[in-house]
Amino acid sequence: MVTLHPNIIEKSGKKEFVVISYDEFLLIQEELASFEDLKELRKAKRKEANLPGLPLAAVRKKIKVRGKRQK
């Protein structure tokens, strides 16, 4: 969660503008980009939810890649 420290500018007694630091602005941009990425991921997952899939072991065998040994 981003903590903001806004400065509110009033015009004729009404809240008109909000000013934040540049660092806070960058954090908000980053959070919004992450949120948009998450929305796109969820959309893609819903779209492909009913498609058939293969277990990872089957894919590795098909493309002839060995998995890492687990200890």
Rosetta constraint file for C-alpha pairs under 8 A:
AtomPair CA 2 CA 24 HARMONIC 7.92 0.50
AtomPair CA 2 CA 27 HARMONIC 7.18 0.50
AtomPair CA 2 CA 28 HARMONIC 7.44 0.50
AtomPair CA 4 CA 20 HARMONIC 7.41 0.50
AtomPair CA 4 CA 24 HARMONIC 6.54 0.50
AtomPair CA 5 CA 20 HARMONIC 6.42 0.50
AtomPair CA 5 CA 21 HARMONIC 7.75 0.50
AtomPair CA 6 CA 18 HARMONIC 6.13 0.50
AtomPair CA 6 CA 19 HARMONIC 5.62 0.50
AtomPair CA 6 CA 20 HARMONIC 4.91 0.50
AtomPair CA 6 CA 21 HARMONIC 7.86 0.50
AtomPair CA 7 CA 18 HARMONIC 5.60 0.50
AtomPair CA 7 CA 19 HARMONIC 5.01 0.50
AtomPair CA 7 CA 20 HARMONIC 6.37 0.50
AtomPair CA 8 CA 15 HARMONIC 6.62 0.50
AtomPair CA 8 CA 16 HARMONIC 7.46 0.50
AtomPair CA 8 CA 17 HARMONIC 5.83 0.50
AtomPair CA 8 CA 18 HARMONIC 4.60 0.50
AtomPair CA 8 CA 19 HARMONIC 6.38 0.50
AtomPair CA 9 CA 15 HARMONIC 6.04 0.50
AtomPair CA 9 CA 16 HARMONIC 5.84 0.50
AtomPair CA 9 CA 17 HARMONIC 5.05 0.50
AtomPair CA 9 CA 18 HARMONIC 6.12 0.50
AtomPair CA 9 CA 19 HARMONIC 7.66 0.50
AtomPair CA 10 CA 14 HARMONIC 5.14 0.50
AtomPair CA 10 CA 15 HARMONIC 4.34 0.50
AtomPair CA 10 CA 16 HARMONIC 5.11 0.50
AtomPair CA 10 CA 17 HARMONIC 6.79 0.50
AtomPair CA 11 CA 15 HARMONIC 6.43 0.50
AtomPair CA 11 CA 16 HARMONIC 5.83 0.50
AtomPair CA 20 CA 24 HARMONIC 6.32 0.50
AtomPair CA 20 CA 25 HARMONIC 6.56 0.50
AtomPair CA 21 CA 25 HARMONIC 6.26 0.50
AtomPair CA 22 CA 26 HARMONIC 6.23 0.50
AtomPair CA 23 CA 27 HARMONIC 6.30 0.50
AtomPair CA 24 CA 28 HARMONIC 6.21 0.50
AtomPair CA 25 CA 29 HARMONIC 6.25 0.50
AtomPair CA 26 CA 30 HARMONIC 6.18 0.50
AtomPair CA 27 CA 31 HARMONIC 6.15 0.50
AtomPair CA 28 CA 32 HARMONIC 6.08 0.50
AtomPair CA 29 CA 33 HARMONIC 6.15 0.50
AtomPair CA 30 CA 34 HARMONIC 6.21 0.50
AtomPair CA 31 CA 35 HARMONIC 6.11 0.50
AtomPair CA 32 CA 36 HARMONIC 6.13 0.50
AtomPair CA 33 CA 37 HARMONIC 6.18 0.50
AtomPair CA 34 CA 38 HARMONIC 6.14 0.50
AtomPair CA 35 CA 39 HARMONIC 6.21 0.50
AtomPair CA 36 CA 40 HARMONIC 6.28 0.50
AtomPair CA 37 CA 41 HARMONIC 6.16 0.50
AtomPair CA 38 CA 42 HARMONIC 6.15 0.50
AtomPair CA 39 CA 43 HARMONIC 6.13 0.50
AtomPair CA 40 CA 44 HARMONIC 6.16 0.50
AtomPair CA 41 CA 45 HARMONIC 6.13 0.50
AtomPair CA 42 CA 46 HARMONIC 6.15 0.50
AtomPair CA 43 CA 47 HARMONIC 6.20 0.50
AtomPair CA 44 CA 48 HARMONIC 6.23 0.50
AtomPair CA 45 CA 49 HARMONIC 5.64 0.50
AtomPair CA 54 CA 58 HARMONIC 6.24 0.50
AtomPair CA 54 CA 59 HARMONIC 6.52 0.50
AtomPair CA 55 CA 59 HARMONIC 6.54 0.50
AtomPair CA 56 CA 60 HARMONIC 6.15 0.50
AtomPair CA 57 CA 61 HARMONIC 6.18 0.50
AtomPair CA 57 CA 67 HARMONIC 7.94 0.50
AtomPair CA 58 CA 62 HARMONIC 6.07 0.50
AtomPair CA 59 CA 63 HARMONIC 6.23 0.50
AtomPair CA 60 CA 64 HARMONIC 5.62 0.50
AtomPair CA 60 CA 65 HARMONIC 4.84 0.50
AtomPair CA 60 CA 66 HARMONIC 6.41 0.50
AtomPair CA 60 CA 67 HARMONIC 7.24 0.50
AtomPair CA 61 CA 65 HARMONIC 6.29 0.50
AtomPair CA 61 CA 66 HARMONIC 7.55 0.50
